């Protein structure tokens, strides 16, 4: 349950003269008293609610009953777009940069503060759904210090399969970047977000280094020293040296060789790509078959449950 729903409940309790407090809020939504008090502080400080504590009733009222909550509810998609815009505005470095970055901070806090300068027009950014998803995953990885597995292809470079320790997001000129270090290395480098073809959190973690922007090698098991190699047949030849971000080599006729490190990531790629056959390794064919069977079994079970519910 989000804090928006809790604040709406708290507001309704005040209007019904129930004198709500942090205890009743915490009890209603099964949260801590500390979290409940933060919600009340948010209502008073960020939403400018005229709250007053009545000691006799041990609860809150509005000093001005004309106060109305701002429109708080937004959809998940709107939240993602606002988060993306907050990131873009926070890294704006052109005209009126200081004011624009301040607006980015306001968007990030989801407050309803008015723009101090009405003459400044906000720059318009194209909302890229794919970039939104990548930024969302990267923010999760940065916050949890999770190693990520990416298929990356820079300008004029062949595709690479990398395990990275992400440090922070950045923006230079018209390109978004990720500052990250290759797993088991300390010194980070910048990677263009537009060059990330696929991205996945591995579940491994890393530690922050003593120097700003550096990382310490993770303690968990490392990837194998040599990649796996798959031999598959394709209906059409790849347009370049990349097949969905994986480096591909022609092996005669319609047969191609592809190196990969992360089995689960490559398995996912196979399930959403167009190919005509898997020649080797055999264990990869078995994994694809088992995954497809598991999905079909799950769908059949759901269909049977639906039929049983409609025919009691």
C-alpha positions in Angstrom: 0.0 0.0 0.0 1.6 3.3 -1.1 1.8 6.4 1.1 -0.7 8.1 -1.2 -3.5 5.7 -0.1 -2.4 6.2 3.6 -2.6 10.0 3.3 -6.0 9.8 1.6 -7.2 7.7 4.5 -5.7 10.0 7.1 -7.4 13.0 5.4 -10.8 11.3 5.4 -10.4 10.4 9.1 -9.8 14.1 9.9 -12.9 15.2 7.9 -15.0 12.6 9.8 -13.8 14.0 13.1 -12.0 10.8 14.0 -8.9 12.6 15.3 -6.3 10.2 13.6 -2.7 10.0 14.8 0.4 8.0 14.0 -0.8 5.1 16.1 -4.1 4.7 14.3 -2.4 5.2 10.9 0.2 2.5 11.7 -2.5 0.1 13.0 -4.7 0.6 9.9 -2.0 -0.1 7.4 0.3 -2.4 9.5 3.3 -0.1 9.2 5.7 1.2 11.9 4.9 4.2 14.0 8.0 5.9 12.6 6.7 5.4 9.0 3.3 6.7 10.0 4.9 9.8 11.5 6.8 10.4 8.3 3.5 10.2 6.3 2.0 12.9 8.7 5.1 15.1 8.3 4.8 14.7 4.5 1.2 15.8 4.7 2.0 18.9 6.7 5.3 19.9 5.1 5.2 18.9 1.5 1.4 19.1 0.9 1.0 22.2 3.1 -1.9 20.7 5.1 -2.9 23.0 8.1 -2.6 20.2 10.6 -3.0 20.9 14.4 -2.6 18.3 17.1 -5.3 18.3 19.7 -3.9 16.9 22.9 -7.3 16.3 24.5 -8.3 14.1 21.6 -4.8 12.8 21.0 -5.2 13.3 17.3 -5.1 15.8 14.4 -7.6 18.2 12.9 -7.4 20.8 10.1 -7.2 24.4 11.3 -8.7 25.4 7.9 -11.4 23.1 6.7 -11.2 24.6 3.2 -7.9 22.7 2.7 -8.2 20.1 -0.1 -5.6 17.4 -0.9 -3.9 17.9 -4.3 -4.5 15.2 -6.9 -2.1 12.6 -5.6 -2.9 9.5 -7.6 -0.8 8.7 -10.7 -0.5 5.5 -12.6 2.6 3.3 -12.6 3.4 4.4 -16.2 3.1 8.1 -15.2 5.4 7.5 -12.2 8.0 6.0 -14.6 7.7 8.9 -16.9 8.0 11.4 -14.1 11.1 9.6 -12.8 12.6 9.7 -16.2 11.9 13.4 -16.6 13.4 14.0 -13.2 16.6 12.3 -14.3 16.8 14.3 -17.5 16.0 17.6 -15.9 18.5 16.9 -13.1 21.3 16.5 -15.7 20.4 19.5 -17.9 23.5 21.6 -18.7 22.2 24.2 -21.1 20.3 27.5 -20.8 18.8 28.1 -17.4 20.4 24.9 -16.2 20.3 25.8 -12.5 16.5 26.3 -12.6 15.8 23.3 -14.8 17.9 21.0 -12.5 15.9 22.4 -9.5 12.7 21.4 -11.3 14.2 17.9 -11.7 14.6 17.7 -8.0 11.0 18.7 -7.4 9.7 16.1 -9.8 11.8 13.5 -8.1 10.1 14.3 -4.8 6.7 14.4 -6.4 5.8 17.7 -4.8 3.5 20.3 -6.1 5.8 23.3 -5.7 5.2 26.0 -8.3 7.8 27.1 -10.8 9.7 30.1 -9.5 10.2 31.6 -12.9 7.2 31.4 -15.2 9.1 32.8 -18.1 11.4 29.7 -18.3 10.0 27.1 -20.6 10.8 23.5 -19.9 12.8 21.6 -22.6 10.9 18.8 -24.3 12.4 15.3 -24.1 11.3 12.3 -26.2 10.1 9.5 -23.8 11.8 6.3 -25.0 10.1 3.3 -23.4 13.2 1.1 -23.8 15.4 3.7 -22.2 12.9 4.1 -19.4 13.2 0.4 -18.7 17.0 0.4 -18.8 17.2 3.4 -16.4 14.8 1.7 -14.0 16.9 -1.5 -13.9 20.1 0.4 -13.6 18.8 2.5 -10.7 17.8 -0.8 -8.9 21.3 -2.2 -9.6 23.1 0.9 -8.3 21.0 1.1 -5.2 21.5 -2.6 -4.3 25.1 -2.7 -5.7 24.2 -5.6 -7.9 26.4 -6.8 -10.7 24.7 -6.6 -14.1 25.0 -8.6 -17.2 24.8 -6.6 -20.4 25.1 -7.0 -24.1 26.9 -3.8 -25.1 27.9 -2.4 -28.5 29.6 1.0 -28.6 30.1 3.1 -31.7 32.0 1.2 -34.4 32.8 -1.6 -31.9 31.8 -5.3 -32.0 29.2 -6.4 -29.5 30.5 -7.5 -26.1 29.0 -9.5 -23.3 30.0 -7.8 -20.0 29.5 -8.2 -16.3 29.5 -4.7 -14.9 29.4 -3.1 -11.4 27.3 0.1 -11.9 28.2 3.2 -10.0 26.0 6.0 -11.2 24.1 7.4 -14.2 25.3 10.5 -16.0 24.5 12.6 -19.0 26.9 14.4 -21.4 25.8 16.5 -24.3 22.9 14.5 -25.9 23.9 11.0 -24.6 23.1 9.1 -21.4 25.9 7.2 -19.8 26.5 4.6 -17.1 29.6 4.8 -15.0 30.6 1.2 -14.3 33.5 -1.1 -13.7 34.0 -4.5 -15.2 33.6 -7.2 -12.6 36.8 -7.9 -10.8 38.3 -4.6 -11.9 38.3 -1.4 -9.8 38.5 1.5 -12.3 35.2 2.3 -13.9 34.5 3.6 -17.4 31.5 5.3 -19.1 29.1 3.2 -21.2 26.5 4.7 -23.5 22.9 3.6 -22.5 22.1 3.6 -26.2 24.7 0.9 -26.6 23.1 -1.5 -24.1 21.2 -4.1 -26.2 20.2 -6.3 -23.2 20.4 -5.9 -19.5 19.9 -8.3 -16.5 20.6 -8.2 -12.8 22.7 -11.2 -11.8 22.1 -11.4 -8.1 25.8 -11.0 -7.3 26.8 -7.9 -5.4 30.0 -5.7 -5.1 31.4 -3.3 -2.6 32.1 0.4 -3.1 35.9 1.3 -3.2 37.6 3.9 -1.0 38.0 6.2 -4.0 34.9 7.9 -5.4 33.6 6.0 -8.4 35.7 2.9 -7.7 34.5 -0.5 -6.8 35.9 -3.5 -5.0 35.7 -7.0 -6.5 32.6 -9.1 -5.4 33.2 -12.0 -3.1 30.8 -14.3 -4.9 31.8 -16.9 -7.5 33.0 -15.4 -10.8 31.9 -16.3 -14.3 33.7 -19.0 -16.2 37.0 -18.1 -17.9 35.8 -19.2 -21.3 32.4 -18.5 -22.8 30.0 -21.2 -24.0 29.6 -21.5 -27.8 26.2 -22.3 -29.4 25.9 -23.5 -33.0 22.5 -22.6 -34.4 20.8 -22.3 -37.8 19.2 -19.1 -38.9 16.5 -18.5 -41.5 18.2 -15.2 -42.6 21.8 -14.1 -42.3 22.4 -11.3 -39.7 22.7 -7.9 -41.1 26.1 -7.4 -39.3 28.4 -9.2 -36.8 25.7 -9.0 -34.2 22.6 -11.2 -33.6 20.5 -9.4 -31.1 23.6 -8.0 -29.4 25.5 -11.3 -29.4 28.6 -11.6 -31.5 27.9 -14.1 -34.3 30.3 -15.9 -36.7 29.3 -17.7 -39.9 30.2 -21.4 -39.8 29.0 -22.4 -43.3 25.6 -22.4 -44.9 22.9 -21.3 -42.5 25.0 -22.3 -39.5 26.3 -19.7 -37.1 28.4 -19.8 -33.9 27.6 -17.5 -31.0 29.6 -17.1 -27.8 27.8 -16.4 -24.5 28.6 -16.3 -20.8 25.2 -16.1 -19.0 23.1 -19.1 -19.8 19.8 -17.7 -18.5 20.2 -14.5 -20.5 21.0 -16.4 -23.7 18.1 -18.7 -23.1 15.8 -15.8 -22.8 17.2 -14.4 -26.1 16.6 -17.7 -27.8 13.0 -17.8 -26.6 12.2 -14.4 -28.2 14.3 -14.6 -31.4 13.8 -16.2 -34.8 16.0 -19.3 -35.4 15.4 -22.6 -37.2 17.6 -25.1 -35.2 20.0 -25.6 -32.2 22.8 -27.9 -33.2 24.9 -27.7 -30.1 25.5 -27.9 -27.2 22.9 -30.6 -26.4 22.3 -29.3 -22.9 21.2 -25.9 -24.3 18.6 -27.7 -26.5 17.3 -29.5 -23.4 17.1 -26.3 -21.4 15.1 -24.6 -24.2 12.8 -27.7 -24.4 12.3 -27.8 -20.6 11.6 -24.1 -20.4 8.9 -24.3 -23.2 7.3 -27.3 -21.5 7.2 -25.6 -18.2 5.5 -22.5 -19.7 3.0 -24.7 -21.6 2.3 -26.7 -18.4 1.7 -23.5 -16.5 -0.7 -22.1 -19.1 -2.6 -25.4 -19.2 -3.0 -25.4 -15.4 -4.3 -21.9 -15.5 -6.7 -22.8 -18.3 -8.0 -25.8 -16.3 -8.4 -23.7 -13.1 -10.4 -21.1 -15.2 -12.7 -23.8 -16.6 -13.2 -25.4 -13.1 -14.2 -21.9 -11.7 -16.7 -21.4 -14.5 -18.2 -24.9 -14.2 -18.5 -25.6 -10.4 
